[in-house]
Amino acid sequence: MVSTVRSRRSRLARTLHEMLALILLFAAVAAAQPIFDAVEQDRGSLVKAALAADSSALNSIGPGEQTPLMNAVLMGKVHAVKALLEAGADTGIGEKDGYTPCHGAGFQGRADIMRQLIAHGLNPCAAASLGAPNHQTLRRYWQWCHRGVSLHARC
């Protein structure tokens, strides 16, 4: 009987711990939400305002386990990408599967965003080593979406 009570208390403690962890996770995502709302609207002025209110949101991890920059790249939000890059967003932070903004732009054929990433100093070949895809994969993505974007580095 005593062991049954201890077992129930242990399970209850674990459940409470897990619930607290989820609450903290949701609180962190909710706190980072204004930057993601600004990205979704693709308005540079809103992105800048969200960052002025909370500069720690620049490279925060939010919905989809993505940074604001990765989120903007994948959604094709050109103005948000520009504002985030100007604010100093880290182009090397990958999402949950290791794909970086460079991979996202290449895979989705977002040549305009790839040009912005390169203009802000991103080396597409070096970015391949930061995430899950290898150089061969990145070359394939790049060939698929080339569309007049010049590569400054050779993979």
N, CA, C and O atoms as a GROMACS GRO file, in nm:
protein
  620
    1MET      N    1   0.081  -0.119   0.000
    1MET     CA    2   0.000   0.000   0.000
    1MET      C    3   0.086   0.126   0.000
    1MET      O    4   0.057   0.222  -0.072
    2VAL      N    5   0.193   0.125   0.083
    2VAL     CA    6   0.282   0.240   0.090
    2VAL      C    7   0.351   0.262  -0.045
    2VAL      O    8   0.365   0.375  -0.091
    3SER      N    9   0.392   0.153  -0.108
    3SER     CA   10   0.459   0.167  -0.238
    3SER      C   11   0.362   0.219  -0.344
    3SER      O   12   0.403   0.292  -0.434
    4THR      N   13   0.235   0.182  -0.334
    4THR     CA   14   0.134   0.231  -0.429
    4THR      C   15   0.115   0.382  -0.413
    4THR      O   16   0.102   0.453  -0.513
    5VAL      N   17   0.113   0.430  -0.292
    5VAL     CA   18   0.099   0.573  -0.266
    5VAL      C   19   0.221   0.649  -0.319
    5VAL      O   20   0.208   0.754  -0.381
    6ARG      N   21   0.339   0.593  -0.292
    6ARG     CA   22   0.463   0.656  -0.342
    6ARG      C   23   0.464   0.659  -0.494
    6ARG      O   24   0.505   0.758  -0.555
    7SER      N   25   0.420   0.550  -0.554
    7SER     CA   26   0.416   0.543  -0.700
    7SER      C   27   0.323   0.648  -0.757
    7SER      O   28   0.355   0.714  -0.856
    8ARG      N   29   0.206   0.664  -0.695
    8ARG     CA   30   0.110   0.765  -0.742
    8ARG      C   31   0.166   0.906  -0.724
    8ARG      O   32   0.151   0.991  -0.812
    9ARG      N   33   0.231   0.930  -0.610
    9ARG     CA   34   0.291   1.062  -0.586
    9ARG      C   35   0.401   1.090  -0.689
    9ARG      O   36   0.414   1.201  -0.739
   10SER      N   37   0.479   0.988  -0.719
   10SER     CA   38   0.587   1.004  -0.816
   10SER      C   39   0.530   1.037  -0.954
   10SER      O   40   0.581   1.125  -1.023
   11ARG      N   41   0.425   0.966  -0.994
   11ARG     CA   42   0.362   0.994  -1.124
   11ARG      C   43   0.300   1.133  -1.126
   11ARG      O   44   0.308   1.204  -1.226
   12LEU      N   45   0.238   1.172  -1.014
   12LEU     CA   46   0.178   1.304  -1.004
   12LEU      C   47   0.286   1.412  -1.013
   12LEU      O   48   0.267   1.513  -1.080
   13ALA      N   49   0.396   1.391  -0.946
   13ALA     CA   50   0.507   1.487  -0.951
   13ALA      C   51   0.561   1.500  -1.093
   13ALA      O   52   0.589   1.611  -1.139
   14ARG      N   53   0.576   1.387  -1.162
   14ARG     CA   54   0.624   1.390  -1.301
   14ARG      C   55   0.526   1.464  -1.391
   14ARG      O   56   0.566   1.544  -1.476
   15THR      N   57   0.398   1.437  -1.372
   15THR     CA   58   0.295   1.504  -1.451
   15THR      C   59   0.296   1.654  -1.427
   15THR      O   60   0.287   1.733  -1.521
   16LEU      N   61   0.306   1.694  -1.300
   16LEU     CA   62   0.312   1.836  -1.268
   16LEU      C   63   0.436   1.901  -1.328
   16LEU      O   64   0.430   2.013  -1.378
   17HIS      N   65   0.547   1.831  -1.323
   17HIS     CA   66   0.672   1.882  -1.382
   17HIS      C   67   0.656   1.902  -1.533
   17HIS      O   68   0.698   2.003  -1.588
   18GLU      N   69   0.595   1.805  -1.598
   18GLU     CA   70   0.573   1.815  -1.743
   18GLU      C   71   0.478   1.929  -1.776
   18GLU      O   72   0.499   2.001  -1.874
   19MET      N   73   0.375   1.947  -1.694
   19MET     CA   74   0.280   2.056  -1.718
   19MET      C   75   0.349   2.192  -1.699
   19MET      O   76   0.324   2.284  -1.776
   20LEU      N   77   0.434   2.203  -1.599
   20LEU     CA   78   0.507   2.327  -1.577
   20LEU      C   79   0.599   2.356  -1.695
   20LEU      O   80   0.610   2.471  -1.738
   21ALA      N   81   0.665   2.254  -1.746
   21ALA     CA   82   0.753   2.272  -1.861
   21ALA      C   83   0.674   2.322  -1.982
   21ALA      O   84   0.720   2.410  -2.054
   22LEU      N   85   0.555   2.267  -2.004
   22LEU     CA   86   0.471   2.312  -2.116
   22LEU      C   87   0.425   2.455  -2.097
   22LEU      O   88   0.423   2.533  -2.193
   23ILE      N   89   0.389   2.491  -1.976
   23ILE     CA   90   0.346   2.629  -1.948
   23ILE      C   91   0.459   2.726  -1.977
   23ILE      O   92   0.438   2.831  -2.037
   24LEU      N   93   0.580   2.690  -1.934
   24LEU     CA   94   0.696   2.777  -1.959
   24LEU      C   95   0.725   2.787  -2.108
   24LEU      O   96   0.761   2.894  -2.158
   25LEU      N   97   0.711   2.676  -2.180
   25LEU     CA   98   0.733   2.677  -2.324
   25LEU      C   99   0.631   2.768  -2.393
   25LEU      O  100   0.667   2.849  -2.478
   26PHE      N  101   0.504   2.753  -2.358
   26PHE     CA  102   0.400   2.838  -2.418
   26PHE      C  103   0.422   2.985  -2.383
   26PHE      O  104   0.396   3.072  -2.466
   27ALA      N  105   0.468   3.012  -2.262
   27ALA     CA  106   0.495   3.151  -2.221
   27ALA      C  107   0.608   3.209  -2.306
   27ALA      O  108   0.601   3.325  -2.347
   28ALA      N  109   0.711   3.129  -2.331
   28ALA     CA  110   0.823   3.176  -2.412
   28ALA      C  111   0.779   3.204  -2.556
   28ALA      O  112   0.819   3.304  -2.615
   29VAL      N  113   0.697   3.115  -2.611
   29VAL     CA  114   0.647   3.135  -2.747
   29VAL      C  115   0.556   3.258  -2.753
   29VAL      O  116   0.564   3.336  -2.847
   30ALA      N  117   0.471   3.274  -2.654
   30ALA     CA  118   0.381   3.389  -2.652
   30ALA      C  119   0.458   3.520  -2.640
   30ALA      O  120   0.420   3.620  -2.700
   31ALA      N  121   0.567   3.518  -2.562
   31ALA     CA  122   0.648   3.639  -2.546
   31ALA      C  123   0.715   3.677  -2.677
   31ALA      O  124   0.735   3.796  -2.703
   32ALA      N  125   0.751   3.579  -2.758
   32ALA     CA  126   0.818   3.606  -2.885
   32ALA      C  127   0.719   3.634  -2.998
   32ALA      O  128   0.761   3.669  -3.108
   33GLN      N  129   0.593   3.621  -2.972
   33GLN     CA  130   0.492   3.629  -3.077
   33GLN      C  131   0.487   3.762  -3.153
   33GLN      O  132   0.468   3.758  -3.275
   34PRO      N  133   0.504   3.880  -3.090
   34PRO     CA  134   0.493   4.004  -3.168
   34PRO      C  135   0.587   4.008  -3.289
   34PRO      O  136   0.548   4.060  -3.394
   35ILE      N  137   0.707   3.956  -3.276
   35ILE     CA  138   0.799   3.957  -3.390
   35ILE      C  139   0.746   3.868  -3.502
   35ILE      O  140   0.759   3.901  -3.620
   36PHE      N  141   0.688   3.756  -3.466
   36PHE     CA  142   0.635   3.665  -3.568
   36PHE      C  143   0.508   3.722  -3.633
   36PHE      O  144   0.483   3.698  -3.751
   37ASP      N  145   0.430   3.794  -3.556
   37ASP     CA  146   0.314   3.863  -3.614
   37ASP      C  147   0.360   3.969  -3.716
   37ASP      O  148   0.301   3.983  -3.823
   38ALA      N  149   0.466   4.041  -3.681
   38ALA     CA  150   0.521   4.143  -3.771
   38ALA      C  151   0.575   4.078  -3.898
   38ALA      O  152   0.556   4.130  -4.007
   39VAL      N  153   0.644   3.964  -3.884
   39VAL     CA  154   0.696   3.892  -4.000
   39VAL      C  155   0.582   3.849  -4.090
   39VAL      O  156   0.589   3.864  -4.212
   40GLU      N  157   0.477   3.796  -4.031
   40GLU     CA  158   0.364   3.748  -4.110
   40GLU      C  159   0.303   3.860  -4.195
   40GLU      O  160   0.258   3.836  -4.307
   41GLN      N  161   0.302   3.981  -4.141
   41GLN     CA  162   0.246   4.095  -4.216
   41GLN      C  163   0.343   4.149  -4.320
   41GLN      O  164   0.305   4.230  -4.405
   42ASP      N  165   0.469   4.106  -4.314
   42ASP     CA  166   0.572   4.146  -4.410
   42ASP      C  167   0.588   4.297  -4.421
   42ASP      O  168   0.600   4.353  -4.530
   43ARG      N  169   0.589   4.361  -4.304
   43ARG     CA  170   0.609   4.506  -4.301
   43ARG      C  171   0.734   4.534  -4.220
   43ARG      O  172   0.739   4.510  -4.099
   44GLY      N  173   0.836   4.587  -4.287
   44GLY     CA  174   0.962   4.616  -4.222
   44GLY      C  175   0.948   4.706  -4.102
   44GLY      O  176   1.017   4.688  -4.002
   45SER      N  177   0.857   4.803  -4.110
   45SER     CA  178   0.838   4.896  -3.998
   45SER      C  179   0.785   4.824  -3.875
   45SER      O  180   0.822   4.858  -3.762
   46LEU      N  181   0.698   4.726  -3.894
   46LEU     CA  182   0.646   4.649  -3.781
   46LEU      C  183   0.754   4.559  -3.721
   46LEU      O  184   0.761   4.542  -3.600
   47VAL      N  185   0.838   4.503  -3.808
   47VAL     CA  186   0.949   4.420  -3.759
   47VAL      C  187   1.042   4.505  -3.674
   47VAL      O  188   1.084   4.464  -3.566
   48LYS      N  189   1.075   4.624  -3.724
   48LYS     CA  190   1.164   4.714  -3.649
   48LYS      C  191   1.101   4.755  -3.517
   48LYS      O  192   1.170   4.763  -3.415
   49ALA      N  193   0.971   4.781  -3.517
   49ALA     CA  194   0.902   4.820  -3.393
   49ALA      C  195   0.902   4.704  -3.292
   49ALA      O  196   0.923   4.726  -3.173
   50ALA      N  197   0.879   4.583  -3.340
   50ALA     CA  198   0.881   4.466  -3.251
   50ALA      C  199   1.019   4.446  -3.191
   50ALA      O  200   1.032   4.408  -3.075
   51LEU      N  201   1.123   4.470  -3.272
   51LEU     CA  202   1.260   4.455  -3.221
   51LEU      C  203   1.297   4.569  -3.127
   51LEU      O  204   1.375   4.549  -3.034
   52ALA      N  205   1.243   4.687  -3.151
   52ALA     CA  206   1.268   4.800  -3.060
   52ALA      C  207   1.206   4.771  -2.923
   52ALA      O  208   1.262   4.809  -2.820
   53ALA      N  209   1.091   4.704  -2.923
   53ALA     CA  210   1.023   4.670  -2.798
   53ALA      C  211   1.093   4.555  -2.726
   53ALA      O  212   1.092   4.548  -2.603
   54ASP      N  213   1.154   4.463  -2.804
   54ASP     CA  214   1.221   4.346  -2.744
   54ASP      C  215   1.332   4.299  -2.838
   54ASP      O  216   1.308   4.219  -2.928
   55SER      N  217   1.453   4.350  -2.814
   55SER     CA  218   1.565   4.315  -2.902
   55SER      C  219   1.603   4.168  -2.892
   55SER      O  220   1.665   4.114  -2.984
   56SER      N  221   1.567   4.101  -2.782
   56SER     CA  222   1.600   3.959  -2.768
   56SER      C  223   1.518   3.871  -2.862
   56SER      O  224   1.548   3.753  -2.879
   57ALA      N  225   1.415   3.927  -2.923
   57ALA     CA  226   1.330   3.850  -3.015
   57ALA      C  227   1.398   3.826  -3.150
   57ALA      O  228   1.352   3.742  -3.228
   58LEU      N  229   1.506   3.897  -3.178
   58LEU     CA  230   1.571   3.888  -3.310
   58LEU      C  231   1.605   3.745  -3.350
   58LEU      O  232   1.572   3.703  -3.461
   59ASN      N  233   1.668   3.671  -3.262
   59ASN     CA  234   1.707   3.533  -3.292
   59ASN      C  235   1.632   3.433  -3.204
   59ASN      O  236   1.680   3.322  -3.181
   60SER      N  237   1.515   3.474  -3.155
   60SER     CA  238   1.437   3.387  -3.068
   60SER      C  239   1.380   3.270  -3.147
   60SER      O  240   1.362   3.277  -3.269
   61ILE      N  241   1.352   3.164  -3.076
   61ILE     CA  242   1.289   3.047  -3.138
   61ILE      C  243   1.140   3.053  -3.107
   61ILE      O  244   1.099   3.064  -2.992
   62GLY      N  245   1.060   3.045  -3.212
   62GLY     CA  246   0.916   3.057  -3.194
   62GLY      C  247   0.841   2.943  -3.258
   62GLY      O  248   0.888   2.829  -3.258
   63PRO      N  249   0.726   2.973  -3.313
   63PRO     CA  250   0.642   2.868  -3.375
   63PRO      C  251   0.719   2.789  -3.480
   63PRO      O  252   0.795   2.846  -3.559
   64GLY      N  253   0.699   2.660  -3.479
   64GLY     CA  254   0.769   2.574  -3.573
   64GLY      C  255   0.916   2.557  -3.540
   64GLY      O  256   0.993   2.506  -3.622
   65GLU      N  257   0.954   2.600  -3.420
   65GLU     CA  258   1.094   2.596  -3.376
   65GLU      C  259   1.185   2.668  -3.476
   65GLU      O  260   1.291   2.619  -3.513
   66GLN      N  261   1.139   2.786  -3.519
   66GLN     CA  262   1.212   2.866  -3.616
   66GLN      C  263   1.240   3.005  -3.561
   66GLN      O  264   1.166   3.056  -3.476
   67THR      N  265   1.348   3.064  -3.609
   67THR     CA  266   1.376   3.204  -3.578
   67THR      C  267   1.286   3.291  -3.664
   67THR      O  268   1.229   3.242  -3.762
   68PRO      N  269   1.272   3.419  -3.631
   68PRO     CA  270   1.194   3.508  -3.718
   68PRO      C  271   1.248   3.509  -3.862
   68PRO      O  272   1.170   3.513  -3.958
   69LEU      N  273   1.382   3.506  -3.877
   69LEU     CA  274   1.439   3.508  -4.011
   69LEU      C  275   1.401   3.382  -4.088
   69LEU      O  276   1.360   3.390  -4.204
   70MET      N  277   1.415   3.267  -4.026
   70MET     CA  278   1.381   3.142  -4.094
   70MET      C  279   1.233   3.142  -4.131
   70MET      O  280   1.196   3.099  -4.241
   71ASN      N  281   1.150   3.188  -4.041
   71ASN     CA  282   1.007   3.197  -4.066
   71ASN      C  283   0.978   3.288  -4.185
   71ASN      O  284   0.898   3.253  -4.272
   72ALA      N  285   1.044   3.404  -4.188
   72ALA     CA  286   1.023   3.499  -4.299
   72ALA      C  287   1.070   3.441  -4.431
   72ALA      O  288   1.003   3.458  -4.533
   73VAL      N  289   1.183   3.373  -4.431
   73VAL     CA  290   1.236   3.312  -4.554
   73VAL      C  291   1.138   3.209  -4.608
   73VAL      O  292   1.103   3.210  -4.726
   74LEU      N  293   1.093   3.120  -4.520
   74LEU     CA  294   1.004   3.012  -4.565
   74LEU      C  295   0.869   3.064  -4.612
   74LEU      O  296   0.807   3.003  -4.699
   75MET      N  297   0.823   3.174  -4.556
   75MET     CA  298   0.695   3.231  -4.598
   75MET      C  299   0.711   3.331  -4.713
   75MET      O  300   0.611   3.385  -4.762
   76GLY      N  301   0.834   3.355  -4.757
   76GLY     CA  302   0.856   3.446  -4.870
   76GLY      C  303   0.831   3.592  -4.836
   76GLY      O  304   0.790   3.669  -4.924
   77LYS      N  305   0.855   3.632  -4.714
   77LYS     CA  306   0.830   3.769  -4.667
   77LYS      C  307   0.954   3.855  -4.689
   77LYS      O  308   1.036   3.872  -4.599
   78VAL      N  309   0.968   3.908  -4.808
   78VAL     CA  310   1.086   3.980  -4.853
   78VAL      C  311   1.118   4.102  -4.764
   78VAL      O  312   1.233   4.122  -4.727
   79HIS      N  313   1.018   4.181  -4.730
   79HIS     CA  314   1.041   4.302  -4.650
   79HIS      C  315   1.080   4.268  -4.507
   79HIS      O  316   1.164   4.336  -4.447
   80ALA      N  317   1.020   4.164  -4.455
   80ALA     CA  318   1.057   4.119  -4.320
   80ALA      C  319   1.199   4.066  -4.318
   80ALA      O  320   1.274   4.093  -4.225
   81VAL      N  321   1.238   3.990  -4.422
   81VAL     CA  322   1.375   3.938  -4.431
   81VAL      C  323   1.473   4.054  -4.432
   81VAL      O  324   1.573   4.052  -4.361
   82LYS      N  325   1.444   4.154  -4.513
   82LYS     CA  326   1.533   4.271  -4.522
   82LYS      C  327   1.549   4.339  -4.386
   82LYS      O  328   1.661   4.370  -4.345
   83ALA      N  329   1.439   4.363  -4.317
   83ALA     CA  330   1.444   4.430  -4.185
   83ALA      C  331   1.520   4.345  -4.084
   83ALA      O  332   1.598   4.398  -4.004
   84LEU      N  333   1.499   4.216  -4.085
   84LEU     CA  334   1.567   4.126  -3.991
   84LEU      C  335   1.718   4.121  -4.019
   84LEU      O  336   1.798   4.122  -3.926
   85LEU      N  337   1.754   4.116  -4.146
   85LEU     CA  338   1.897   4.115  -4.181
   85LEU      C  339   1.963   4.247  -4.142
   85LEU      O  340   2.075   4.247  -4.090
   86GLU      N  341   1.895   4.357  -4.165
   86GLU     CA  342   1.949   4.488  -4.127
   86GLU      C  343   1.966   4.499  -3.976
   86GLU      O  344   2.055   4.570  -3.928
   87ALA      N  345   1.881   4.429  -3.902
   87ALA     CA  346   1.890   4.431  -3.755
   87ALA      C  347   1.998   4.336  -3.703
   87ALA      O  348   2.029   4.335  -3.584
   88GLY      N  349   2.054   4.255  -3.794
   88GLY     CA  350   2.162   4.165  -3.754
   88GLY      C  351   2.121   4.022  -3.724
   88GLY      O  352   2.189   3.953  -3.649
   89ALA      N  353   2.010   3.977  -3.782
   89ALA     CA  354   1.965   3.839  -3.759
   89ALA      C  355   2.074   3.740  -3.798
   89ALA      O  356   2.145   3.760  -3.897
   90ASP      N  357   2.087   3.634  -3.722
   90ASP     CA  358   2.188   3.530  -3.745
   90ASP      C  359   2.138   3.436  -3.855
   90ASP      O  360   2.038   3.367  -3.837
   91THR      N  361   2.207   3.435  -3.968
   91THR     CA  362   2.167   3.352  -4.082
   91THR      C  363   2.207   3.206  -4.065
   91THR      O  364   2.168   3.121  -4.146
   92GLY      N  365   2.282   3.176  -3.963
   92GLY     CA  366   2.329   3.038  -3.943
   92GLY      C  367   2.245   2.956  -3.849
   92GLY      O  368   2.272   2.837  -3.831
   93ILE      N  369   2.142   3.015  -3.788
   93ILE     CA  370   2.059   2.938  -3.696
   93ILE      C  371   1.958   2.858  -3.776
   93ILE      O  372   1.876   2.915  -3.849
   94GLY      N  373   1.964   2.728  -3.762
   94GLY     CA  374   1.873   2.641  -3.835
   94GLY      C  375   1.744   2.617  -3.759
   94GLY      O  376   1.732   2.651  -3.641
   95GLU      N  377   1.649   2.558  -3.827
   95GLU     CA  378   1.525   2.520  -3.761
   95GLU      C  379   1.540   2.380  -3.705
   95GLU      O  380   1.649   2.324  -3.707
   96LYS      N  381   1.433   2.323  -3.655
   96LYS     CA  382   1.441   2.196  -3.581
   96LYS      C  383   1.508   2.083  -3.659
   96LYS      O  384   1.569   1.995  -3.598
   97ASP      N  385   1.499   2.083  -3.791
   97ASP     CA  386   1.560   1.978  -3.871
   97ASP      C  387   1.699   2.016  -3.922
   97ASP      O  388   1.761   1.940  -3.996
   98GLY      N  389   1.748   2.133  -3.881
   98GLY     CA  390   1.882   2.175  -3.918
   98GLY      C  391   1.892   2.259  -4.043
   98GLY      O  392   2.001   2.304  -4.079
   99TYR      N  393   1.782   2.282  -4.110
   99TYR     CA  394   1.785   2.363  -4.231
   99TYR      C  395   1.800   2.511  -4.194
   99TYR      O  396   1.732   2.561  -4.105
  100THR      N  397   1.889   2.580  -4.264
  100THR     CA  398   1.915   2.721  -4.239
  100THR      C  399   1.833   2.807  -4.336
  100THR      O  400   1.772   2.754  -4.429
  101PRO      N  401   1.830   2.940  -4.316
  101PRO     CA  402   1.761   3.026  -4.412
  101PRO      C  403   1.812   3.008  -4.556
  101PRO      O  404   1.736   3.019  -4.652
  102CYS      N  405   1.940   2.981  -4.570
  102CYS     CA  406   1.995   2.957  -4.703
  102CYS      C  407   1.930   2.835  -4.767
  102CYS      O  408   1.893   2.837  -4.884
  103HIS      N  409   1.917   2.729  -4.690
  103HIS     CA  410   1.852   2.609  -4.742
  103HIS      C  411   1.707   2.638  -4.778
  103HIS      O  412   1.658   2.597  -4.883
  104GLY      N  413   1.638   2.710  -4.689
  104GLY     CA  414   1.497   2.741  -4.713
  104GLY      C  415   1.477   2.823  -4.839
  104GLY      O  416   1.387   2.795  -4.918
  105ALA      N  417   1.562   2.924  -4.859
  105ALA     CA  418   1.551   3.008  -4.979
  105ALA      C  419   1.582   2.926  -5.104
  105ALA      O  420   1.514   2.939  -5.206
  106GLY      N  421   1.684   2.843  -5.095
  106GLY     CA  422   1.723   2.761  -5.211
  106GLY      C  423   1.618   2.658  -5.245
  106GLY      O  424   1.578   2.643  -5.361
  107PHE      N  425   1.573   2.585  -5.144
  107PHE     CA  426   1.477   2.478  -5.168
  107PHE      C  427   1.344   2.531  -5.220
  107PHE      O  428   1.282   2.467  -5.305
  108GLN      N  429   1.302   2.646  -5.171
  108GLN     CA  430   1.173   2.701  -5.214
  108GLN      C  431   1.184   2.793  -5.335
  108GLN      O  432   1.084   2.851  -5.378
  109GLY      N  433   1.303   2.808  -5.389
  109GLY     CA  434   1.318   2.889  -5.510
  109GLY      C  435   1.298   3.038  -5.488
  109GLY      O  436   1.250   3.108  -5.577
  110ARG      N  437   1.335   3.086  -5.371
  110ARG     CA  438   1.317   3.228  -5.338
  110ARG      C  439   1.444   3.305  -5.373
  110ARG      O  440   1.523   3.341  -5.285
  111ALA      N  441   1.462   3.328  -5.502
  111ALA     CA  442   1.584   3.393  -5.550
  111ALA      C  443   1.601   3.534  -5.493
  111ALA      O  444   1.712   3.574  -5.462
  112ASP      N  445   1.491   3.608  -5.479
  112ASP     CA  446   1.500   3.744  -5.426
  112ASP      C  447   1.551   3.742  -5.282
  112ASP      O  448   1.629   3.829  -5.242
  113ILE      N  449   1.507   3.645  -5.206
  113ILE     CA  450   1.554   3.634  -5.067
  113ILE      C  451   1.698   3.584  -5.064
  113ILE      O  452   1.777   3.629  -4.981
  114MET      N  453   1.733   3.492  -5.153
  114MET     CA  454   1.872   3.443  -5.159
  114MET      C  455   1.965   3.559  -5.192
  114MET      O  456   2.074   3.568  -5.134
  115ARG      N  457   1.925   3.647  -5.283
  115ARG     CA  458   2.007   3.765  -5.314
  115ARG      C  459   2.028   3.851  -5.190
  115ARG      O  460   2.138   3.900  -5.167
  116GLN      N  461   1.923   3.869  -5.110
  116GLN     CA  462   1.936   3.948  -4.987
  116GLN      C  463   2.032   3.881  -4.889
  116GLN      O  464   2.116   3.947  -4.829
  117LEU      N  465   2.019   3.750  -4.873
  117LEU     CA  466   2.108   3.677  -4.781
  117LEU      C  467   2.254   3.692  -4.824
  117LEU      O  468   2.342   3.717  -4.741
  118ILE      N  469   2.280   3.676  -4.952
  118ILE     CA  470   2.416   3.688  -5.004
  118ILE      C  471   2.466   3.832  -4.990
  118ILE      O  472   2.582   3.853  -4.954
  119ALA      N  473   2.380   3.930  -5.017
  119ALA     CA  474   2.418   4.071  -5.004
  119ALA      C  475   2.457   4.105  -4.860
  119ALA      O  476   2.537   4.196  -4.837
  120HIS      N  477   2.402   4.034  -4.764
  120HIS     CA  478   2.436   4.056  -4.623
  120HIS      C  479   2.549   3.967  -4.575
  120HIS      O  480   2.569   3.950  -4.455
  121GLY      N  481   2.624   3.909  -4.670
  121GLY     CA  482   2.746   3.837  -4.635
  121GLY      C  483   2.733   3.688  -4.620
  121GLY      O  484   2.831   3.622  -4.584
  122LEU      N  485   2.617   3.631  -4.646
  122LEU     CA  486   2.602   3.487  -4.633
  122LEU      C  487   2.678   3.417  -4.745
  122LEU      O  488   2.665   3.455  -4.862
  123ASN      N  489   2.756   3.318  -4.711
  123ASN     CA  490   2.824   3.235  -4.809
  123ASN      C  491   2.740   3.108  -4.822
  123ASN      O  492   2.739   3.026  -4.731
  124PRO      N  493   2.669   3.090  -4.934
  124PRO     CA  494   2.580   2.975  -4.947
  124PRO      C  495   2.650   2.841  -4.933
  124PRO      O  496   2.589   2.742  -4.891
  125CYS      N  497   2.776   2.836  -4.967
  125CYS     CA  498   2.848   2.709  -4.955
  125CYS      C  499   2.880   2.680  -4.809
  125CYS      O  500   2.870   2.566  -4.765
  126ALA      N  501   2.918   2.782  -4.734
  126ALA     CA  502   2.948   2.762  -4.593
  126ALA      C  503   2.821   2.730  -4.516
  126ALA      O  504   2.824   2.654  -4.420
  127ALA      N  505   2.710   2.788  -4.557
  127ALA     CA  506   2.584   2.764  -4.488
  127ALA      C  507   2.544   2.618  -4.497
  127ALA      O  508   2.475   2.567  -4.408
  128ALA      N  509   2.585   2.550  -4.603
  128ALA     CA  510   2.548   2.409  -4.618
  128ALA      C  511   2.608   2.324  -4.508
  128ALA      O  512   2.550   2.222  -4.470
  129SER      N  513   2.722   2.364  -4.456
  129SER     CA  514   2.785   2.284  -4.352
  129SER      C  515   2.721   2.306  -4.216
  129SER      O  516   2.748   2.231  -4.122
  130LEU      N  517   2.636   2.407  -4.203
  130LEU     CA  518   2.574   2.437  -4.074
  130LEU      C  519   2.450   2.355  -4.046
  130LEU      O  520   2.412   2.336  -3.931
  131GLY      N  521   2.387   2.308  -4.150
  131GLY     CA  522   2.262   2.237  -4.129
  131GLY      C  523   2.267   2.095  -4.180
  131GLY      O  524   2.374   2.042  -4.211
  132ALA      N  525   2.151   2.035  -4.190
  132ALA     CA  526   2.141   1.895  -4.229
  132ALA      C  527   2.187   1.868  -4.372
  132ALA      O  528   2.259   1.770  -4.394
  133PRO      N  529   2.148   1.949  -4.471
  133PRO     CA  530   2.187   1.915  -4.608
  133PRO      C  531   2.337   1.929  -4.630
  133PRO      O  532   2.402   2.014  -4.569
  134ASN      N  533   2.390   1.846  -4.716
  134ASN     CA  534   2.532   1.857  -4.749
  134ASN      C  535   2.550   1.945  -4.873
  134ASN      O  536   2.453   1.995  -4.930
  135HIS      N  537   2.675   1.962  -4.914
  135HIS     CA  538   2.704   2.050  -5.028
  135HIS      C  539   2.633   2.003  -5.156
  135HIS      O  540   2.586   2.086  -5.234
  136GLN      N  541   2.626   1.872  -5.178
  136GLN     CA  542   2.560   1.821  -5.297
  136GLN      C  543   2.412   1.861  -5.297
  136GLN      O  544   2.358   1.901  -5.400
  137THR      N  545   2.348   1.849  -5.182
  137THR     CA  546   2.207   1.885  -5.172
  137THR      C  547   2.189   2.033  -5.201
  137THR      O  548   2.098   2.071  -5.276
  138LEU      N  549   2.274   2.117  -5.142
  138LEU     CA  550   2.262   2.260  -5.164
  138LEU      C  551   2.285   2.295  -5.311
  138LEU      O  552   2.215   2.380  -5.366
  139ARG      N  553   2.382   2.229  -5.376
  139ARG     CA  554   2.405   2.254  -5.518
  139ARG      C  555   2.279   2.222  -5.598
  139ARG      O  556   2.242   2.296  -5.689
  140ARG      N  557   2.214   2.111  -5.564
  140ARG     CA  558   2.092   2.072  -5.634
  140ARG      C  559   1.983   2.177  -5.614
  140ARG      O  560   1.916   2.217  -5.708
  141TYR      N  561   1.966   2.223  -5.488
  141TYR     CA  562   1.868   2.328  -5.461
  141TYR      C  563   1.902   2.452  -5.542
  141TYR      O  564   1.815   2.514  -5.602
  142TRP      N  565   2.030   2.487  -5.541
  142TRP     CA  566   2.072   2.610  -5.607
  142TRP      C  567   2.046   2.603  -5.757
  142TRP      O  568   1.998   2.700  -5.816
  143GLN      N  569   2.078   2.490  -5.819
  143GLN     CA  570   2.055   2.476  -5.962
  143GLN      C  571   1.906   2.487  -5.993
  143GLN      O  572   1.867   2.540  -6.097
  144TRP      N  573   1.824   2.437  -5.903
  144TRP     CA  574   1.680   2.440  -5.923
  144TRP      C  575   1.624   2.581  -5.919
  144TRP      O  576   1.528   2.612  -5.988
  145CYS      N  577   1.687   2.668  -5.836
  145CYS     CA  578   1.628   2.803  -5.819
  145CYS      C  579   1.720   2.914  -5.866
  145CYS      O  580   1.699   3.030  -5.830
  146HIS      N  581   1.819   2.884  -5.944
  146HIS     CA  582   1.923   2.982  -5.977
  146HIS      C  583   1.867   3.118  -6.015
  146HIS      O  584   1.897   3.217  -5.950
  147ARG      N  585   1.787   3.124  -6.118
  147ARG     CA  586   1.715   3.245  -6.160
  147ARG      C  587   1.796   3.374  -6.156
  147ARG      O  588   1.746   3.477  -6.109
  148GLY      N  589   1.917   3.369  -6.203
  148GLY     CA  590   1.995   3.490  -6.216
  148GLY      C  591   2.068   3.537  -6.090
  148GLY      O  592   2.126   3.645  -6.089
  149VAL      N  593   2.065   3.459  -5.985
  149VAL     CA  594   2.138   3.498  -5.863
  149VAL      C  595   2.280   3.449  -5.879
  149VAL      O  596   2.305   3.331  -5.906
  150SER      N  597   2.377   3.543  -5.863
  150SER     CA  598   2.515   3.501  -5.884
  150SER      C  599   2.575   3.449  -5.754
  150SER      O  600   2.561   3.511  -5.649
  151LEU      N  601   2.641   3.337  -5.764
  151LEU     CA  602   2.710   3.278  -5.650
  151LEU      C  603   2.849   3.340  -5.640
  151LEU      O  604   2.925   3.338  -5.736
  152HIS      N  605   2.881   3.396  -5.524
  152HIS     CA  606   3.012   3.454  -5.506
  152HIS      C  607   3.114   3.350  -5.464
  152HIS      O  608   3.234   3.372  -5.480
  153ALA      N  609   3.069   3.239  -5.413
  153ALA     CA  610   3.158   3.133  -5.370
  153ALA      C  611   3.126   3.006  -5.448
  153ALA      O  612   3.014   2.988  -5.497
  154ARG      N  613   3.222   2.921  -5.458
  154ARG     CA  614   3.202   2.794  -5.526
  154ARG      C  615   3.194   2.683  -5.422
  154ARG      O  616   3.276   2.678  -5.329
  155CYS      N  617   3.096   2.595  -5.437
  155CYS     CA  618   3.082   2.484  -5.345
  155CYS      C  619   3.175   2.372  -5.385
  155CYS      O  620   3.179   2.268  -5.319
   0.00000   0.00000   0.00000
